[in-house]
Amino acid sequence: MAHYRDPKRRLTLKALGFQEDPFTTSADPRFLYLSPQHNEVLSSAQEVIENRRGLAVIQGGFGVGKSTLARRIEAVYREYPDDFQVAAIHTASYESEYAALLDVSLALNVERRKGITMQWREFEGFLVDQAENRRNVVVILDDAQLMAPSSLRFVHHLYNFDVSMKLAQVVLFGQPEVYRLFDAHPEVASRVAGWYRLNPLVLEETFELIRFRCEVAGRRPPLLTQSALLKVWESTSGIPREVVAVCSAIVDVLGDQGKTLADDTVADIAVGNYLAVRSS
C-alpha cells in the first residue's frame, strides 16, 4: 500500500512519534533487524564471500527476511567498489544457463556477445581482469527457487573456470523448493561451501524487531502492550513480513481510535483487518 501518499497515515505517524513509516514492506536494509540467527547467517555468508569459498545458499520460507538480508549484503559490498564488483539479481527466474549468464553479465556491465560460447568467453575475460585488479566478484541471486534446474549450469560453469582461486562468489537466496535445483544437479550441490536456513522469530525476537523498527523511525516508547505483542506473534507465527504487515495495520487502528499504545483490543482489530485484506 502507498501509505506515504496518505495524509491521514502521515498525521497518525507523526502523532505516534515517528519521523517515517517503520512498517513498510519494502526490503529496506536500514530496517533489517538482525536477530541472532540473521546475524549468524549474515556473518557466515560474508565469510564465504571474503574468503573466496565460492557458493553459499540461504534458504527459508516466505517472509523470513531473505530479500532484506540479500540487500544488506549488496549494500555492504557496494561500499567498497575498489575491492568488490557486485551483481544483485532480485528475481532470478531464469529458464536457462544462457539467460542467467546474460542477466548477470548485464548487471556487471560485461559486454554482450553473440551466442552462449562467445558470451562465456567475454565473461571469463571479465573475471580474470577483476582478479588481476584484486576485485572480488559477488553475485547475489534472490528468489532462486524460480530458476529452472538447467539454469544452475551457470553456477557450475563459474566454478569449473577457477584458476588459482574462486573468481566469483555466488549467494543464492531461495524458498525451500530451492532444494530441487540441487537435487537435479548434484555436481553443483557438491560446490556449496555453506547452506544456511532462516526460521521464523521467537517471541523475544518479535519484540526486538518491532522495537528496532520503531527506534529507526524515531519512536522509543513501546508501541504495544505485552499482551498485544503476544497476539501479534501468535497471529503471524513469528514470520517477519507478517509481523510488519500486522503492525502496519495497528498504526492505522491507533489513528482511528486516537490512541498512542496498542492494547489487546487494537491488536485484535488490526489482526482481523489484516487477515481480511490478505484473504480478499
DARABEL-V109370 format. One line per field, one symbol per residue. phi: phi as a letter, one per 20 degrees, with the letter a starting at -180 (. if undefined). psi: psi as a letter, one per 40 degrees, with the letter a starting at -180 (. if undefined). burial: # if it has 16 or more other C-alpha atoms within 10 Angstrom, else .. Layout:
phi = ???
psi = ???
burial = ???
This chain:
phi = .effeegfffffgffeneebfecfefeegfefeefgffffffffffffffeleodccddaffmeoffffffffgfgeffcffdcdddddebeeeebgfffgfffgffdmefecenfffffffffffffgfffeldeeddddelffeffgffffgfffgefegddafebdddedafgfggffeffcffegfefebdccddgefgfffgffffffffgeoddfgecffffgffffffdlmegffgfffffffgffgffemddcedgffffffffffffffee
psi = igdeehdddddddddeeieihefieighddehhgidddddddddddddddefebhihhiiiieeeddddddddddddeegdedihhhhhegggheidddddddddddefhhhihidddddddddddddddddefhhhhhhhifeeehiddeeddddddeeeiceiheihhhhhiideddddddegddddeehdhhihhiiiiddddddddddddddeehdiidiiddddddddddefehdddddddddddddddddefiehhaddddddddddddddde.
burial = ........##.##..#########..#.#.#####.##..##.###.##..#######################..##....#######..###.##########..#.#.#......##.###.###.##...###############.######.##......##########..#..##..#..##..#.########.#.###.###########...##...######.#####################....#####.###.##..#......
